[in-house]
Amino acid sequence: MENPVYQRWWFILLAVLLVLAAGVAITWSSTTILQDAVIKLICAGNAGVQPEDYADVLAVTDTLGADVSYESRFDLGVMDVYARRSDDAQPLVVYAHGGYYVGDDKEDFTYYCQKLASYGYVVANMNYELAPEGRYPTQVLQVNEAISYLLGHSEEYGIDPANVFIAGDSAGGHLASQMGLYYTNAEFCAGIGGEPAVAGEQLRGVALLCGYYRIDTLRATGFPLIADSVWMMTGEKHYEGTPAAQSMNTVAFVTADYPAVFITCGDEDPFITQADEMLDVLEANGIDATAYLPTSGQTKLRHEYQRDLKTDEGIEAMERLAQFLSAHCE
């Protein structure tokens, strides 16, 4: 005969587990507390892959500043600035990191930004305030603040103000796409607010690396927790149709004045459909778009494949990005 005390403890344990499961389910569906923690955990320690030629990169680049404040009115307004050694002014690339707009940090993109700088650029690897504390359009305003600060210190950093580029990966790719609007679409800019730091002709291009660009089809990508991140950005669980989500919908605001674009995405990245949709809109508006959409072979080209600078595809993506930047400098 089974011990009734033993049976009772199993019953109590089961009841406790059920209560905990119910609590987790309620919390998950009603707030973003757990999703925020999970995303930050996913992004933690997401350091990029050091390129094989890293010693050569360091031999020709300098760190011009670490944790430089760009005098933001929001939190986390700091950046690291790298540049190839040169006596001449060089084009500026402002780089916005990915991480759902919720996690990650510029530190994880150091290798990538140093490598990019080695081609002959001043690269500002920036942080921005994360959601849910920093809701849209905080990050758009912060990129503008960073550019304003950098151009105000162009002599100090050796920047050519006539040649400004904005790049980013994943959520940072979306942010870079939004900056393309901010500097070329007066209606969009007015909705965001602020004073543009550069004229449209100074923005020579945007580099969109494995990002998303159409909010009203974003859920359909099936990208894990992506809808929750937009919830955190907008404050609305069912964000479709809200003013913030409509403004985040880059493809809806692209005009013939949009800057030249470099866009890449791997074929096993859920955001490949977003890249296709963006390319369709760019083509319809006659925008100069350079696409690198490699297909998987021995390497599975999943989300952010381009950050692995030891794979053939990652190296090729960097080479093509550098070629795009060079081709679009004045």
NUSEFI-459250 format. One line per 4 residues: number of its first residue (from 1); for each residue x negated, y negated, z negated of C-alpha. Coordinates in steps of 0.2 Angstrom, whole numbers, always signed. Example, Ala and Ser with C-alpha at 12.3 -4.5 7.8 and 13.67 -1.06 7.14 Angstrom:
% NUSEFI-459250
1) -62:+22:-39 | -68:+5:-36
***
This chain:
% NUSEFI-459250
1) +0:+0:+0 | -7:-17:+5 | -11:-29:-9 | +3:-42:-10
5) -10:-56:-16 | -20:-52:+0 | -5:-54:+10 | +0:-70:+2
9) -17:-78:+5 | -16:-73:+23 | +1:-81:+24 | -6:-97:+16
13) -21:-98:+28 | -9:-96:+43 | +2:-109:+37 | -12:-121:+34
17) -19:-118:+51 | -2:-121:+59 | +0:-137:+50 | -18:-143:+55
21) -14:-138:+73 | +3:-148:+73 | -7:-163:+65 | -20:-162:+79
25) -6:-161:+92 | +3:-175:+85 | -12:-186:+84 | -18:-181:+101
29) -1:-186:+109 | +2:-202:+99 | -16:-210:+97 | -33:-210:+106
33) -43:-207:+90 | -47:-189:+94 | -50:-192:+113 | -61:-206:+108
37) -72:-195:+97 | -72:-181:+110 | -77:-193:+124 | -91:-200:+114
41) -97:-183:+110 | -97:-178:+128 | -107:-193:+132 | -120:-192:+117
45) -137:-187:+123 | -132:-189:+141 | -150:-194:+146 | -154:-194:+164
49) -167:-183:+172 | -185:-189:+173 | -191:-190:+191 | -206:-180:+196
53) -215:-196:+201 | -211:-205:+184 | -230:-208:+181 | -231:-217:+198
57) -215:-227:+194 | -222:-233:+178 | -238:-238:+187 | -229:-251:+198
61) -215:-257:+186 | -214:-267:+171 | -201:-269:+157 | -198:-287:+157
65) -186:-286:+142 | -178:-274:+131 | -161:-277:+122 | -160:-294:+130
69) -145:-303:+124 | -135:-310:+139 | -126:-321:+127 | -109:-313:+129
73) -94:-318:+119 | -90:-299:+117 | -99:-285:+108 | -114:-275:+115
77) -119:-289:+127 | -137:-283:+129 | -148:-277:+143 | -165:-270:+148
81) -174:-278:+163 | -186:-269:+174 | -195:-275:+189 | -208:-269:+202
85) -224:-279:+199 | -224:-293:+212 | -229:-312:+213 | -214:-315:+224
89) -196:-316:+219 | -186:-300:+221 | -168:-296:+224 | -157:-293:+208
93) -148:-277:+205 | -136:-277:+189 | -132:-259:+184 | -117:-254:+174
97) -118:-237:+166 | -104:-224:+166 | -96:-215:+152 | -77:-217:+154
101) -79:-235:+148 | -78:-227:+131 | -95:-219:+128 | -113:-218:+133
105) -127:-232:+133 | -139:-240:+144 | -153:-230:+136 | -147:-214:+146
109) -150:-223:+162 | -168:-229:+159 | -176:-217:+171 | -163:-221:+185
113) -165:-239:+184 | -184:-239:+182 | -185:-228:+198 | -173:-240:+207
117) -184:-255:+202 | -200:-247:+209 | -193:-250:+226 | -195:-268:+224
121) -181:-275:+214 | -177:-283:+197 | -165:-271:+189 | -154:-276:+174
125) -148:-260:+165 | -133:-267:+155 | -122:-262:+140 | -104:-269:+138
129) -91:-267:+125 | -83:-250:+125 | -65:-246:+124 | -53:-245:+114
133) -61:-261:+106 | -66:-268:+122 | -50:-268:+133 | -49:-272:+151
137) -55:-284:+158 | -68:-287:+145 | -81:-277:+155 | -78:-287:+171
141) -81:-303:+161 | -97:-296:+154 | -105:-292:+170 | -101:-309:+176
145) -109:-316:+160 | -125:-305:+163 | -127:-311:+181 | -125:-329:+175
149) -138:-327:+162 | -150:-318:+173 | -148:-331:+187 | -151:-345:+174
153) -167:-336:+170 | -172:-332:+188 | -189:-339:+187 | -193:-330:+171
157) -188:-313:+178 | -194:-317:+196 | -176:-315:+203 | -171:-321:+221
161) -154:-328:+218 | -149:-327:+236 | -149:-308:+235 | -138:-300:+221
165) -132:-283:+220 | -121:-274:+208 | -122:-255:+205 | -114:-242:+193
169) -110:-224:+191 | -93:-216:+186 | -84:-229:+176 | -98:-240:+180
173) -95:-237:+198 | -77:-243:+196 | -84:-258:+187 | -95:-262:+201
177) -81:-260:+213 | -71:-273:+203 | -85:-285:+203 | -85:-284:+222
181) -67:-291:+221 | -71:-304:+207 | -83:-313:+219 | -73:-311:+235
185) -55:-312:+231 | -49:-328:+223 | -32:-321:+218 | -40:-306:+209
189) -53:-318:+200 | -40:-329:+194 | -31:-315:+186 | -47:-310:+177
193) -52:-328:+172 | -69:-335:+169 | -80:-344:+181 | -89:-334:+195
197) -108:-334:+192 | -111:-332:+211 | -103:-336:+227 | -97:-322:+238
201) -112:-324:+250 | -125:-322:+236 | -117:-305:+232 | -126:-294:+246
205) -118:-278:+241 | -111:-266:+228 | -117:-248:+225 | -103:-236:+220
209) -110:-220:+213 | -97:-206:+209 | -84:-218:+203 | -65:-220:+205
213) -56:-234:+213 | -37:-230:+214 | -29:-230:+197 | -12:-224:+203
217) -19:-208:+209 | -32:-205:+196 | -23:-193:+185 | -21:-181:+201
221) -40:-179:+201 | -39:-168:+186 | -55:-176:+179 | -55:-171:+160
225) -49:-185:+148 | -49:-198:+162 | -31:-203:+159 | -34:-205:+141
229) -49:-217:+145 | -37:-228:+155 | -25:-227:+140 | -39:-234:+129
233) -43:-247:+142 | -25:-253:+144 | -17:-249:+128 | -4:-240:+137
237) -2:-221:+137 | +9:-222:+153 | -2:-235:+161 | +4:-234:+179
241) +13:-250:+184 | +6:-260:+169 | -2:-277:+174 | -19:-270:+168
245) -18:-254:+178 | -13:-264:+193 | -28:-275:+191 | -39:-260:+189
249) -33:-253:+206 | -48:-259:+216 | -41:-253:+233 | -26:-264:+231
253) -36:-280:+232 | -50:-276:+245 | -50:-289:+259 | -61:-293:+274
257) -72:-303:+263 | -77:-288:+252 | -96:-286:+251 | -106:-272:+260
261) -104:-255:+251 | -115:-240:+247 | -104:-226:+241 | -109:-208:+236
265) -100:-193:+228 | -103:-174:+228 | -91:-162:+235 | -88:-154:+219
269) -84:-170:+209 | -66:-172:+206 | -68:-190:+211 | -72:-186:+229
273) -54:-189:+233 | -56:-207:+226 | -72:-210:+237 | -62:-204:+252
277) -48:-216:+248 | -60:-231:+245 | -68:-227:+262 | -51:-228:+271
281) -48:-245:+263 | -65:-251:+267 | -63:-245:+285 | -46:-253:+287
285) -53:-270:+282 | -69:-269:+293 | -81:-268:+278 | -99:-263:+281
289) -99:-246:+272 | -113:-234:+270 | -108:-217:+263 | -118:-202:+258
293) -106:-188:+254 | -117:-172:+253 | -110:-155:+252 | -115:-141:+239
297) -128:-128:+244 | -139:-120:+231 | -136:-135:+220 | -118:-138:+215
301) -115:-156:+217 | -104:-160:+203 | -100:-177:+194 | -115:-188:+194
305) -126:-177:+204 | -136:-192:+209 | -144:-194:+192 | -154:-179:+194
309) -169:-185:+202 | -177:-168:+203 | -165:-161:+216 | -166:-164:+234
313) -148:-172:+235 | -152:-183:+220 | -168:-189:+228 | -160:-192:+245
317) -146:-202:+236 | -159:-213:+228 | -168:-215:+245 | -152:-220:+254
321) -147:-232:+241 | -164:-241:+242 | -162:-241:+261 | -145:-249:+259
325) -152:-263:+247 | -166:-267:+259 | -155:-268:+274 | -143:-280:+266
329) -156:-292:+258 | -156:-309:+266
***
